Amino acid sequence: MGKARTIALGFILGAIIVYLAVHAVTGRHGLVAFVELQRQERALIAERDALTAERAQLSLRTARLKPESLDIDYLDEKARALLARGAPGELVFAVEPRG
């Protein structure tokens, strides 16, 4: 009876170890989930950096249009681009921006 009991206990402990090992790799908080979270983190950091750069560019553009720091040349450039007009005697070329 002792030998059968030892084998059964070994089998049960082995099954528990296999169960825990499988969940350590594939479970909700396992290794696979950890790798996926790291990938998502890298993607979000890249998106954050792109948005930060875009925000800085937009802040610079809006600062150039504020009354206390108005850049007349920039305002003229934007008005001409928006209205697609030039001064008399000028040629205006409309160019599509590249994506």
NUDREN-108366 format. One line per 2 residues: number of its first residue (from 1); their letters; for each residue z, y, x of N, C-alpha, C. Coordinates in nm, 3 decimals, padded with zeros to 5 digits. Each point is the difference from the previous one (the first is absolute). Layout:
residues N
NUM) a) Z Y X Z Y X Z Y X | ...
END
This chain:
residues 99
1) mg) 00.000 -00.119 00.082 00.000 00.119 -00.082 00.000 00.126 00.087 | 00.063 -00.005 00.115 00.008 00.115 00.088 -00.134 00.040 00.057
3) ka) -00.084 -00.102 00.033 -00.131 00.030 00.058 -00.091 00.064 -00.104 | -00.001 -00.049 -00.121 -00.082 00.056 -00.108 00.044 00.142 -00.031
5) rt) 00.129 00.021 00.005 00.054 00.135 -00.028 -00.044 00.097 00.110 | 00.002 -00.042 00.124 -00.043 00.083 00.112 -00.148 00.034 -00.010
7) ia) -00.080 -00.098 -00.038 -00.145 00.023 -00.016 -00.025 00.097 -00.115 | 00.070 -00.016 -00.111 -00.015 00.091 -00.114 00.042 00.141 00.037
9) lg) 00.110 00.013 00.073 00.047 00.132 00.042 -00.100 00.063 00.096 | -00.055 -00.079 00.092 -00.102 00.051 00.092 -00.124 00.045 -00.074
11) fi) -00.042 -00.079 -00.101 -00.116 00.036 -00.080 00.025 00.131 -00.075 | 00.116 00.014 -00.060 00.034 00.122 -00.076 00.005 00.121 00.093
13) lg) 00.064 -00.015 00.115 00.007 00.112 00.095 -00.140 00.035 00.052 | -00.082 -00.100 00.024 -00.138 00.024 00.045 -00.079 00.076 -00.106
15) ai) 00.016 -00.040 -00.126 -00.070 00.068 -00.110 00.046 00.145 -00.012 | 00.128 00.023 00.016 00.053 00.137 -00.006 -00.056 00.084 00.114
17) iv) -00.007 -00.056 00.120 -00.054 00.072 00.115 -00.148 00.033 -00.022 | -00.078 -00.096 -00.050 -00.141 00.024 -00.028 -00.015 00.109 -00.107
19) yl) 00.082 -00.009 -00.105 -00.005 00.100 -00.108 00.028 00.140 00.055 | 00.103 00.014 00.080 00.035 00.131 00.056 -00.106 00.049 00.097
21) av) -00.058 -00.090 00.078 -00.104 00.039 00.095 -00.125 00.050 -00.073 | -00.038 -00.069 -00.107 -00.117 00.043 -00.078 00.025 00.137 -00.060
23) ha) 00.117 00.023 -00.054 00.030 00.130 -00.060 00.018 00.109 00.107 | 00.041 -00.036 00.119 00.010 00.098 00.108 -00.137 00.050 00.041
25) vt) -00.102 -00.083 -00.017 -00.136 00.040 00.037 -00.073 00.061 -00.118 | 00.003 -00.065 -00.116 -00.084 00.043 -00.112 00.076 00.066 -00.114
27) gr) 00.129 00.011 00.007 00.079 00.056 -00.110 -00.021 00.150 -00.017 | 00.064 00.053 -00.101 -00.012 00.142 -00.034 00.041 00.091 00.116
29) hg) 00.096 -00.043 00.076 00.047 00.076 00.115 -00.031 -00.074 00.131 | -00.101 -00.086 -00.002 -00.031 -00.084 00.115 -00.090 00.069 00.101
31) lv) -00.044 -00.077 00.094 -00.081 00.050 00.110 -00.135 00.053 -00.048 | -00.064 -00.068 -00.092 -00.130 00.045 -00.053 00.017 00.134 -00.071
33) af) 00.103 00.014 -00.079 00.026 00.127 -00.070 00.030 00.111 00.100 | 00.071 -00.034 00.106 00.032 00.099 00.103 -00.126 00.052 00.068
35) ve) -00.091 -00.091 00.034 -00.126 00.040 00.063 -00.082 00.088 -00.095 | -00.003 -00.035 -00.127 -00.073 00.080 -00.099 00.063 00.139 -00.015
37) lq) 00.131 00.007 00.000 00.067 00.130 -00.008 -00.030 00.086 00.123 | -00.009 -00.062 00.116 -00.035 00.075 00.120 -00.142 00.055 -00.011
39) rq) -00.092 -00.080 -00.053 -00.138 00.046 -00.018 -00.005 00.118 -00.097 | 00.074 -00.011 -00.110 00.006 00.109 -00.097 00.061 00.125 00.062
41) er) 00.101 -00.017 00.082 00.064 00.113 00.066 -00.099 00.073 00.091 | -00.076 -00.077 00.078 -00.100 00.062 00.088 -00.105 00.077 -00.081
43) al) -00.044 -00.058 -00.112 -00.099 00.066 -00.085 00.057 00.128 -00.060 | 00.124 -00.004 -00.044 00.064 00.119 -00.058 00.023 00.108 00.105
45) ia) 00.034 -00.040 00.121 00.020 00.098 00.108 -00.132 00.067 00.032 | -00.108 -00.077 00.005 -00.133 00.058 00.026 -00.040 00.096 -00.112
47) er) 00.027 -00.038 -00.124 -00.031 00.087 -00.114 00.084 00.128 00.005 | 00.130 -00.015 00.035 00.087 00.117 00.011 -00.050 00.096 00.107
49) da) -00.041 -00.055 00.115 -00.049 00.083 00.108 -00.127 00.075 -00.040 | -00.090 -00.070 -00.072 -00.123 00.064 -00.046 00.032 00.112 -00.100
51) lt) 00.093 -00.026 -00.091 00.038 00.101 -00.099 00.071 00.119 00.066 | 00.080 -00.028 00.103 00.067 00.108 00.072 -00.102 00.090 00.069
53) ae) -00.101 -00.061 00.061 -00.105 00.078 00.066 -00.079 00.081 -00.102 | -00.030 -00.062 -00.115 -00.073 00.072 -00.104 00.083 00.116 -00.054
55) ra) 00.129 -00.023 -00.018 00.088 00.107 -00.049 00.006 00.116 00.099 | 00.008 -00.032 00.129 00.003 00.105 00.102 -00.129 00.081 -00.003
57) ql) -00.112 -00.069 -00.017 -00.129 00.070 -00.006 -00.006 00.090 -00.125 | 00.047 -00.051 -00.113 -00.001 00.081 -00.122 00.096 00.118 00.011
59) sl) 00.114 -00.020 00.064 00.094 00.111 00.019 -00.062 00.110 00.087 | -00.071 -00.041 00.102 -00.067 00.097 00.087 -00.106 00.077 -00.077
61) rt) -00.076 -00.072 -00.081 -00.105 00.066 -00.078 00.058 00.097 -00.102 | 00.110 -00.038 -00.065 00.058 00.090 -00.099 00.071 00.118 00.067
63) ar) 00.056 -00.023 00.118 00.064 00.111 00.072 -00.101 00.107 00.036 | -00.123 -00.041 00.027 -00.105 00.096 00.037 -00.045 00.083 -00.120
65) lk) 00.039 -00.040 -00.121 -00.040 00.074 -00.120 00.114 00.083 -00.060 | 00.118 -00.005 00.059 00.112 00.079 -00.051 -00.022 00.147 00.032
67) pe) 00.045 00.089 -00.089 -00.024 00.144 00.020 00.053 00.054 00.133 | 00.118 -00.047 00.045 00.057 00.053 00.123 -00.071 -00.049 00.126
69) sl) -00.079 -00.106 -00.012 -00.070 -00.051 00.118 -00.145 -00.035 -00.035 | -00.061 00.081 -00.083 -00.135 -00.028 -00.049 -00.101 00.008 00.113
71) di) -00.074 -00.105 00.017 -00.108 -00.007 00.099 -00.130 00.031 -00.074 | -00.050 00.122 00.018 -00.119 00.046 -00.072 -00.122 -00.088 00.029
73) dy) -00.016 -00.039 00.125 -00.115 -00.085 00.034 00.008 -00.135 -00.072 | 00.120 -00.057 -00.006 00.018 -00.128 -00.069 -00.026 00.017 -00.150
75) ld) 00.049 00.108 -00.058 -00.022 00.027 -00.142 -00.149 00.015 -00.028 | -00.069 00.074 00.086 -00.144 00.018 -00.015 -00.073 -00.133 00.010
77) ek) 00.039 -00.082 00.098 -00.062 -00.132 00.017 00.020 -00.087 -00.123 | 00.121 -00.002 -00.054 00.029 -00.081 -00.118 -00.075 00.051 -00.123
79) ar) -00.007 00.132 -00.017 -00.071 00.057 -00.115 -00.148 -00.033 00.008 | -00.059 00.011 00.117 -00.142 -00.031 00.015 -00.027 -00.148 -00.025
81) al) 00.089 -00.086 00.049 -00.019 -00.144 -00.020 00.016 -00.036 -00.148 | 00.098 00.061 -00.066 00.025 -00.031 -00.139 -00.113 00.050 -00.090
83) la) -00.048 00.119 00.027 -00.104 00.061 -00.084 -00.140 -00.034 00.048 | -00.012 -00.061 00.118 -00.130 -00.033 00.059 -00.088 00.123 00.009
85) rg) 00.058 00.108 00.051 -00.073 00.125 00.014 00.015 00.054 00.142 | -00.090 00.085 00.034 00.006 00.066 00.129 -00.027 00.148 -00.019
87) ap) 00.009 00.072 00.108 -00.031 00.142 -00.004 -00.152 00.016 -00.003 | -00.048 00.116 -00.042 -00.145 00.022 00.001 -00.055 -00.023 00.141
89) ge) -00.109 -00.073 00.007 -00.064 -00.028 00.129 00.053 -00.124 00.069 | 00.101 -00.067 -00.058 00.054 -00.122 00.060 -00.062 -00.121 -00.067
91) lv) -00.008 -00.107 00.076 -00.042 -00.128 -00.055 00.125 -00.085 -00.020 | 00.009 -00.065 -00.115 00.116 -00.084 -00.029 -00.047 -00.145 -00.008
93) fa) 00.067 -00.086 00.077 -00.031 -00.142 -00.001 00.121 -00.073 -00.056 | -00.023 -00.077 -00.105 00.108 -00.081 -00.058 -00.003 -00.137 00.067
95) ve) 00.111 -00.036 00.062 00.011 -00.127 00.070 00.109 -00.082 -00.065 | -00.031 -00.124 -00.033 00.099 -00.089 -00.059 00.094 -00.048 00.111
97) pr) 00.132 00.008 -00.023 00.094 -00.050 00.103 -00.007 -00.152 00.008 | 00.020 -00.051 00.120 00.002 -00.145 00.019 00.137 -00.051 -00.038
99) g) 00.003 -00.117 -00.066 00.124 -00.060 -00.047 00.087 -00.040 00.111
END
